[in-house]
Amino acid sequence: MRSLLAFTGSRGDAQPGILLARALRERGHYVTLALAPNLVAFADEHGVAAVPFGCDTADLLDAQRTDHRFTSRDPRARLRALFELQRRGVPEQLADLRALAPGHDVVVAGMAGEEAAESVARAVGLPFAAVHFFPIQPNSAVPVAPVRWAARLPGVVHRGGWSILARARAAALATVVPRTTGPNVAAVRIQAYDPRLFPGVGEQLSGPFVGFPVDSNGFLTRGPSPTLDSWLEAGSAPIYVGFGSMDVGDPAAFVAMLRAVCAGRGRRLLLASGWASIATGFEQDVAVVEQVDHARVLPRCVAAVHHGGAGTTAAALRAGVPQVICSVQADQPYWGQALQRLGLAATTPAKRLTGERLDALLDRVAHPDVVARAATSAAGFAADGVERAADVVEALGGSPVAPELAYSAGRQL
């Protein structure tokens, strides 16, 4: 089987594509992995060859930070800015994927760039799979507004809201994504998360539900860090903080706030700097590193403070560590609200984060009930999401799949 995997977006969007490409190659399949240009080197560093497509997503994130409409009080201005941002780079994605698609048996894409990839797949008559990291299709189980009071609204409101958002997004992209009149092709939406986090969604959305595509063996990290291991062993469990590729504002002020909060709580601080310009180094009570192996490090932490990306959320769930989710954009506030409703996390928008508020949120997740629920949830975490997604792609692409694998690919968690 020859698969074209197209995953654009931030590193958190690309990582599942890299892991899926690796899994398919280990099964003997030919894979073309296409990533945003700024993430090709990241895949190459970990032994997964990739080719560029579309635009540099670091530029898109920077555009979002500098466009003042995103912080406007006028929701119409925010929506216009969002839809304009979604259209940026799509013509380049289409051109690159049209050149790459011939000769493949199946096209797979992440949520970012899904429409462009499906348009190309249909144009050339290839089956298509989109990997959804969040239940974005219309449903009545997930509150359409990521705020606490929305959970009290009737389900019909949520379904209607999601439908309106889907139509609005389709209309926004209609000017750049052409309607395809080619042959009908098979298409599936791989639900790559645990539906138990959104009670009722498993019965409403078409599967298959495969679970989170987590990095089970630390493949995407640079390997164990003896210095970090020594630091972790030298003192009490730290508070982990990591915001991935999200903007943290003034890095110096951000680090100063974290230092003060952790010191006031008598806790050490482990900060993963991500894309922020924060100097790395080790002190007795503070460690700043570029990235960590979540599977190895998070179980050794007392709490995880992060932006609420699906990958980091999954890693913290798997580690059984209470979470403080400080959401920035996209699906992040939904994860924060979902986990808060289940008593696994506390949440606030990152733009409202202060030292006093962070301290209060850490108090909430330090409660024994939250700690116990996080540990119980971790005991039932399924870590085979990448392999189960690979099963689905094999079946869609026409590769033989053993009966037990076909069953595994189709079942829900």
N, C-alpha and C positions, 0 to 999 in steps of 0.2 A: 504494500500500500504506500502511496505517495501523498503525504499530507502537507498542506500549506497552512501554517499557523501564523495568524496576524494579530499581534497584541501591542497596542499602543497605549499611551497614558503614562502615569508615573511608574516608578520601580515596583510599587505594590501591585499595579495592574500587569506588569510584565512578568513578574516572578512566576505566577501560575503557568504562563505560556512556556517559560524556560523549563520548568519542572515537567510539564506535559510533553514537550519536545524530547527531553531526555528519556522519559519513560517509554515513548514510542520507539525511539532509536534503540533502546535496550531490547525491545521486542523484535528488532530486525527490520523496522520500517524506515523508509526514506522520508525525511522531514525537512522542509524549508521553513525556518523560523524567521519571521519578519518582525522587527521591533522598531520603535522610534529611534532615530539616528543616535541620540545621546545615550541609549541603553544597549547598543550593540556591543560595545567594549565590555560592559558588565557581564553579558552572556559569554563572550569569548574568554574572559578571565576564568570562568568556571567550566571551560571545556565544551561549551555548547555553541557551535558556530551559528551566527545569525547574519541577516542582511538588513539594511535600513529600508524603511518605507515611511512615507508621510513626513511630518515636520518634527522638529526637536520639541519635545514636550516641556522641557525646562523653559523654553521661550513662551509657551502657552501659559504655564504657571506664573511666569513673571508678568505676562499681559494681564492676567486676572488680578494680580496684586496691585498693578498700577492703574487699572480702570476704576475710577471712583464710582461708577454706576453700581458696582457690586455692593457697595456700602450705602447706597441711596435708600432713603425712607420710602421711596416710590416703588412698589413691587413691580410695576410695569417696566420701569427702568432696569431693575435687576434682571427681569426675564429677558428683555431685549439684549442686555449685555451677555447673558448666559447663552442665548441662542446664537448670537454672533460668534461667541467663542467656540461653540460646538461646530460651526461651519468652517472655522479656520483650519486649514490643513487638509480638509476633506478632498478637494480636487487632487492634491498631491498623493493622498492615500489611494484614490481610485486609479490614477495613472500607474502607480507602482504595482498595485495588485493585479491590474490587467496584464501587465508584463510578466508577472510571476505565475499567475494561475494556470496557464496551459501546461498540460503534462501531469497534473496532479489528479488525485482521485477524490479528495475531500478538502473543504476549506473550513477552518476553525478560527474563531475570533473571540476576543474578550468583549466586555460591555462597551468599552470605549472603541469607537470605530466599527461597531457591529453593523450598522446600516450600509456603510461603504463595502464591507467585506461580503455581506449577503448579496448586495447588488451585483458584484463581480461574479460571485458563485453562480447566481441565477443566469447571468449573461452567458456563461460558458457551460452551463448545464451540469454543475457539480453539486453534490449534497453539501449541506452547510450545518454547522453547529456553532451556537453562541454560548460561551461560558458566562453565566450570570453569577456574580458574587453577592447578590442581594435580590430579594423578591421585588423586582421593578415592574413586572407585568401586572395588569389590572387584577385586583383581588380585594376582598372585603375584610381580610384578616389583619393587614398591616395598616396602621393609621397613615393617612396620606400626608398629614402634617407632623413633623418630628418634634412634637411638644407633648407634655404630659396630659393636658386636657383633651387632646384629640382622641385618646383611647376611649373616651366616653361617648363619642359620636357613633351613630348606627353604621353598620357595615356597608350599607348602600352608599353612604357618603364617601367612604374610602374608595370603593370600587369606581364610583363616578369620578372622583378626583384623579385617580391613577389613569383612567381612560382619557380624561381631558389633557393631562400632562403628556400622555403618549401621542395624542393627536397633535398637540402643540409642537412637540419635538419633531414629529414627522413633517409637519408643515414648515418648520424652520429649516429642515434639511432638504426639503423638496427642490429648492433652487440649485442645490449642488449635487444631490444624489439622483441620478436619472431613474425613471421607472423602467423596469425590465420586462420585456415581453417574450423572453425566451421560454424554454420548456419548464414545466413544473418539476421541481427537484425536492428531495427529502430535506427537511430542516427540523432541527431539535434545539431546545433551550436546555442546556445542562445546568441544573440548579446546584451550584457549588458552595453550599452552606448547609447548616443543620436546621431543618424546618422546625425543630422543637423550640427554637428561639423565637419563632413567630407562630404561636399556637393557631392552628387552623389553616395555615398556608399550604401545608402538605396535601390537603384534600382539594385545594382550589387551583393550583398551578400544575401544568403538565410537567412531568419530570424529564429525564430521571433526576432524582436527588442523589448526589454522590458524596456529599460532605465537603468540608473545607479542603482546598488543595494545599495542604501544609507541607513544608519542607521537613520531612520526617527525620532525616539524618544529618542535617546541617550542611547539605550540599552547597547551598548558596552563600555560606559564610567562608571566611578565610581560614577556617580550622580553629582548633582550641587555642586560646591565648593564655600561655603560662602566667603572664603578668596579671591578667584579669582574674584568673583562677586563684592566684596567690592573694590578690586583694580581697576577693570574696571570702576566702578561708580565714583571713586575718581579723575579721570583725563580725558584727551582727548582720542579719539580713538587711540589705539596703532597699530603698525605694527606687524603682526603675522609672526613668523618664525617657521617652523617645517619640519624636514627631515626624519621622521619616522625611519626606520631601516637602512637608508643609512649612509655611512661613511662620516663624516664631516671633516676628517683630524685631525689636532690638536684642540681639543675642546676649550682650553684656548684661542688660537689665533682666532678661529672662533667667540667666544663670544665677545672678545675684538673688533673685526671688526664690529660686529653687533651693539655693544654699541656705537661705534664711529659714525657710519652712522646714527643711529637713533637720537643720541644727536645733530649731525650736522643739522638734518632736523627738530629739535624741536619736535620729536615724541617719544612716549614711546615705549618700546619693550616688546612684549610677546613672549617668546621662549618656545616651547614644545620640551623637550630634546630627546624624543624617546629613542633609544637604546644607545645614546651617553653618555659618562661619564661626565655629566655636573651637578654640584651641583644645587639643586632647592632652591628657596627662593624668597622673595618679597622685593623690594626696591620701592622708590617713582616712579621711571621712568622705572624700569626693573622688570619683573616677569619671573621666570623660573619654569616651572612645567613639570611633566612627560608627561602628555597628556591632551588634552582638548576635550570637547564635541563640535565638529565642528559646529553642528547645532545651538547651543546656543551662541557660542563665535565668530565665524567668522563674523556674521552680525554686530558685535560691533567693528570691526577692519577696518582700513582705507586701508589696503592692506594685501595680503597673499603671503609670500615668502616661497616656498617649492620645493621639488624635482620633482614634476610632476607625482607622482603615481596616478593611475586612481581614487582611493578613495578620496584622498585629492583634486585632481582637481575637482571632482564632488561636493565635499562639498563646495569649494569656488565658483563654478558656482551657486550652489543653494543659497548661501548667497549673491550673487550679489556683491562680492568684487573683485576689480582688482587683478591680479596675476602676480608675478614674478616667473617663473619656472626655476629652476637651476637644469637641468637634470643630472642624474648620469648614468643610464643604461636602457636597455630593451625598453619599450614603452614610457618612460618619455620624451625623446627628441621629439617624435612625438606629444605628447600632447602640449608641449611647442610651436612647430611650428604651429600646428593647431590653437591654441588659439591666437597666435600672428597674423596669417593671418586674423583672424576674428576680430581683434582689441580688444580682451578681456584680453590680457596678453603681457608681454615682456619676452624674454627667453635668456638664455645663458647656456653653459655647466658648471656644478658646479666646474670643475677643473680650469676654467678660472675666477672664481668669485673673485673679489677684492672689497675693500671698494668703490673705485672710480666707478667701473662698476656697483655695486649694487645701488649706489646713482643715477647714470644716468638712470638705468632701473626703479627705483622708480619714477623718474621724468616723465618718459614716461607714466607709468600707472596712475599717478596722473592727467593726462590731462582730462579735463571735458568730452571729447568725449569718452574716455575709461571708465570713471566712469559711464556715461549714458548707454553705451552699456552693461556693466556688469549688471546694474540694470534691463535693458530690458530683457536680457537673463534669469535672475533669475525668472522673472515673468512667463516665460513659462516652467520652470523646472518641470519635472514629478518625483515625489518622491515615486512612487509605484513600483519601479523596482523589489524589492524582491518579492512582492505579484504576480506580473505578471510572474516572473520566476517560482514561485511555481505552478502557473496555468499550465505552460508548462510541468513541471515535472509530475504533476498529470495526464495530458492527455497522456504523454508518458508511464507512468507506469500503465495505464489502469484504473485509478480511474475515477468515474463519474465526469464530469465537466459541470456546468450549461452552457447553450448556450451563455449567455452574457460573461461568463468568457472565453469560448473557443474563442470568437471573440476578447476579450481583449488580450489574449495571442498571437494571430496571427497578430494583427495590428501593424503598424509601428507608431512611434511617429509623 
